Amino acid sequence: MEDLPVSPRRRWWIVGLLSASIAINLVDRQVLSVVAPVLRQQLSLSDTQYSYIIFAFQLGMLLGQVPAGLFLDAVGARLGFIIIVLFWSVVNGLTGFSRGLAELIGLRFLLGLAECGNYSGGIKVVANLFGSENRAQAGGIFNGGAQIGAIIAPPLVVLITVHWGWRAAFFLPSALGLFWLLPWIRIFPRMNKVQASASGEPSERKSRQSRVSMKALLRNRQMIGLMLLRATGGPLTSFYWYWLPEYLLHGRGMSLVTIGLVAWMPYLAGTVGNVSGGFFSDRLIKRGASTDMSRKVSYIIGAILSSLSLTLPFIPSAWMAVAVICLIVFGNQWVTAIYIAMVGDLFPSEITATVNGIGGVADSGMGMITMLLTGIVIDHFSYFPVLIAAGILPVLSVLCIFFAIGRIALVDISSFKSA
């Protein structure tokens, strides 16, 4: 293994900044779901119309995933993050000036285009800077920022909404995104020289010198497996991001103030799940387990907890339901940390943003469909079928690992490189 131009201490500072970026990213997304009860009342929007807004965001995420991945692999993480964070901060701020359904749909679509690169870029940096024995833990800390953002959002957004109205709630996270750029520019090194990855491979420059054939990549078994993994895992995450306040309000009868007091709890559990899942998986490797066994065993543990959505329709107490949701989100984010590590385990860091972008298409596409169907099913039936489906998806994701991905080991991409 070659010595890295980036010191170990700076590597973890970079992971901390990545975690902060995705926290801000998720605050941006969560603002809409938290203010949804007030916004829907003032703009006279039905559950189905609200699902159109979520659909637009997911459509933007879908269409932006691959271009964002290619863009980040081409220009590098440093410049790439500067551009995408600036873009999404401006778009989110403009959402506060929306006057109707059409403007909300348009701006959320643009936000989806802008924000999808954050996840791919973070995975790229983690794969570049860390070896398999620390990759899941670094990935868990990075992705834990998403849950931190979700923890901050409910009480903060409710406070702002109560005192200054729902429009003001969109402005603060936009300002945070712009402030985040200052330490990023200072701490993240310029990649003018070849940047060695944790596996000893040149990363940033190498990504400019060669390209992987998209056609060949899409035929690769492991790539297909990651797409299926995202397609079965992503909708559960999206449901608890976008529909949790609505579920607690209409499905469990909680007041808006009570939601502001308790809705952060599942996301705190998710933060712990991210770090715990990454630590547990990496610990197995350090104790002698193979990467393949470590990732699979760890994923199964998280998936079992994620499937507890099946029990929610049969739990009468609202507070007990919140406790179970905490376990569900803990498990869901536990497996997310494992997924982040698996991308770097399977593919070299020079193409990880592109690989995750392709996987993100499956995630966003499935999320787009399921979030639209969620509103329609709730309007016409209830939350019961939605929660049952949410409990089945983690089981399907485990099957994807064993029967689609197979053995978790680095893929030789030399056979499908293009000039």
C-alpha positions, -999 to 999 in steps of 0.1 A, spaced: 0 0 0 14 34 -10 16 63 14 -13 87 9 -8 124 2 -37 129 26 -28 123 62 -49 100 84 -61 129 104 -71 149 74 -89 119 60 -112 118 90 -117 156 88 -128 151 52 -153 123 63 -166 147 89 -172 174 62 -189 148 40 -211 139 69 -220 176 74 -228 179 37 -252 151 37 -267 164 69 -274 197 52 -287 178 22 -312 159 43 -323 190 61 -331 205 27 -352 174 19 -369 171 53 -381 207 53 -408 198 29 -420 167 48 -420 186 81 -439 216 68 -462 194 47 -492 196 70 -491 234 71 -481 238 35 -508 214 22 -535 232 42 -525 267 30 -521 256 -6 -550 231 -5 -530 201 -16 -543 165 -13 -522 135 -3 -520 126 -40 -508 161 -50 -482 160 -22 -470 127 -37 -466 145 -71 -441 168 -54 -422 139 -40 -424 122 -74 -409 153 -91 -379 152 -66 -374 115 -72 -376 121 -110 -349 147 -107 -328 122 -87 -334 95 -113 -324 116 -143 -294 132 -125 -278 101 -110 -256 89 -139 -247 124 -152 -237 134 -116 -216 102 -112 -198 108 -145 -193 144 -137 -178 137 -103 -155 110 -117 -144 134 -144 -137 166 -125 -129 151 -91 -146 154 -57 -132 188 -47 -146 208 -76 -176 185 -80 -189 192 -45 -184 229 -48 -206 230 -78 -234 207 -66 -236 222 -31 -239 257 -46 -266 245 -70 -288 228 -45 -285 256 -19 -298 282 -44 -327 259 -56 -338 250 -20 -338 287 -10 -360 295 -40 -386 269 -28 -396 293 0 -410 317 -26 -433 290 -42 -470 300 -46 -485 267 -59 -482 231 -69 -465 238 -102 -437 258 -87 -431 232 -60 -430 204 -85 -405 223 -107 -382 233 -78 -382 199 -62 -373 184 -96 -343 207 -98 -334 199 -62 -333 162 -70 -310 169 -100 -286 188 -77 -286 167 -46 -281 132 -61 -244 138 -66 -238 142 -28 -242 105 -21 -221 93 -51 -194 118 -44 -192 108 -7 -189 71 -17 -161 80 -42 -141 98 -15 -146 70 10 -135 44 -15 -105 65 -25 -92 72 10 -99 40 30 -92 3 27 -117 -24 34 -108 -26 71 -120 10 77 -143 16 47 -176 6 63 -169 27 94 -160 57 73 -190 52 51 -212 49 82 -199 81 96 -204 98 63 -240 85 58 -248 92 95 -249 128 86 -281 121 67 -298 110 100 -282 140 119 -299 162 93 -332 144 99 -327 148 137 -322 185 134 -349 192 108 -382 184 127 -377 205 159 -359 233 140 -383 235 111 -413 233 134 -399 262 155 -392 283 124 -426 275 109 -445 283 141 -428 317 145 -421 329 109 -442 306 86 -433 276 64 -416 297 37 -389 308 61 -381 272 69 -364 268 35 -339 296 39 -318 284 68 -305 251 52 -296 270 20 -274 293 40 -258 264 58 -249 248 24 -231 280 13 -212 282 46 -202 245 43 -182 254 11 -156 274 31 -141 246 51 -144 222 22 -123 244 -1 -97 248 27 -95 212 39 -99 190 8 -66 189 -11 -63 198 -47 -57 168 -69 -32 181 -93 -10 151 -86 -19 115 -88 -40 107 -57 -34 72 -44 -64 53 -31 -63 32 0 -57 2 -22 -26 18 -38 -43 27 -71 -42 62 -86 -76 76 -86 -85 112 -97 -61 113 -127 -67 78 -137 -104 85 -140 -96 111 -166 -73 89 -186 -97 61 -192 -134 55 -193 -154 24 -186 -179 13 -213 -213 19 -198 -227 -9 -219 -202 -34 -205 -207 -20 -170 -245 -25 -172 -239 -61 -182 -217 -68 -152 -233 -91 -126 -221 -71 -96 -234 -39 -111 -268 -54 -117 -268 -67 -81 -260 -33 -67 -289 -18 -88 -313 -44 -74 -299 -37 -39 -307 0 -42 -341 -7 -58 -352 -29 -28 -335 -8 -1 -341 27 -12 -379 29 -9 -379 21 28 -355 49 35 -376 73 14 -408 63 32 -394 72 66 -378 104 53 -409 118 35 -439 102 51 -430 99 88 -445 132 99 -476 125 78 -479 90 93 -475 102 129 -501 130 122 -528 110 103 -519 74 110 -512 78 147 -531 110 157 -502 130 170 -502 168 170 -477 189 150 -460 200 182 -457 164 194 -443 154 160 -416 181 164 -407 166 198 -405 129 188 -399 127 150 -361 131 155 -359 100 175 -359 75 146 -332 95 129 -310 95 160 -314 57 160 -304 58 123 -272 77 131 -263 51 156 -272 24 131 -248 39 105 -218 40 128 -226 7 145 -231 -12 112 -199 1 98 -179 -6 130 -193 -41 133 -185 -51 97 -150 -36 98 -144 -53 131 -152 -87 117 -126 -81 90 -100 -70 115 -107 -102 135 -99 -123 104 -132 -126 86 -133 -123 48 -147 -91 33 -174 -113 17 -186 -129 49 -183 -97 69 -205 -77 46 -231 -104 42 -235 -112 79 -237 -76 88 -263 -69 61 -285 -97 73 -286 -83 109 -297 -49 97 -322 -63 73 -339 -83 101 -345 -51 120 -356 -32 89 -383 -58 83 -401 -49 116 -423 -25 95 -444 -57 92 -454 -53 128 -465 -16 128 -501 -22 117 -506 -44 147 -492 -21 174 -520 -1 191 -498 24 210 -485 54 192 -455 57 215 -447 20 210 -449 25 173 -423 53 175 -400 29 194 -404 2 167 -398 28 140 -365 36 158 -355 0 154 -365 -1 118 -345 30 109 -316 18 129 -315 -14 108 -321 4 76 -291 27 82 -270 -2 95 -273 -18 60 -267 15 43 -232 17 58 -226 -18 45 -238 -9 10 -214 21 9 -185 -2 18 -196 -28 -7 -193 -3 -36 -156 2 -28 -152 -35 -22 -165 -44 -56 -153 -16 -78 -121 6 -79 -124 41 -67 -119 56 -101 -154 47 -111 -173 44 -78 -192 77 -84 -204 64 -118 -212 29 -103 -232 45 -75 -249 69 -99 -261 39 -119 -273 22 -87 -290 55 -78 -311 53 -110 -326 21 -97 -331 36 -62 -347 68 -76 -368 50 -101 -382 26 -76 -385 55 -51 -403 76 -76 -429 49 -82 -433 38 -46 -437 74 -33 -463 81 -59 -482 49 -51 -479 56 -13 -500 87 -16 -525 70 -38 -528 39 -16 -532 60 15 -559 82 -1 -579 52 -12 -571 26 15 -548 32 45 -512 29 57 -516 -9 62 -506 -21 27 -477 4 26 -462 -8 59 -465 -45 49 -447 -37 16 -420 -18 36 -414 -49 57 -410 -72 27 -384 -51 9 -355 -58 33 -360 -95 28 -357 -90 -10 -325 -70 -6 -308 -99 12 -318 -122 -16 -302 -97 -41 -268 -100 -23 -267 -137 -24 -282 -144 -58 -274 -113 -78 -241 -100 -64 -226 -133 -53 -191 -131 -39 -180 -97 -27 -146 -91 -42 -129 -65 -64 -141 -67 -100 -115 -66 -128 -127 -38 -150 -98 -40 -175 -118 -61 -198 -145 -34 -204 -124 -2 -205 -129 22 -234 -105 49 -244 
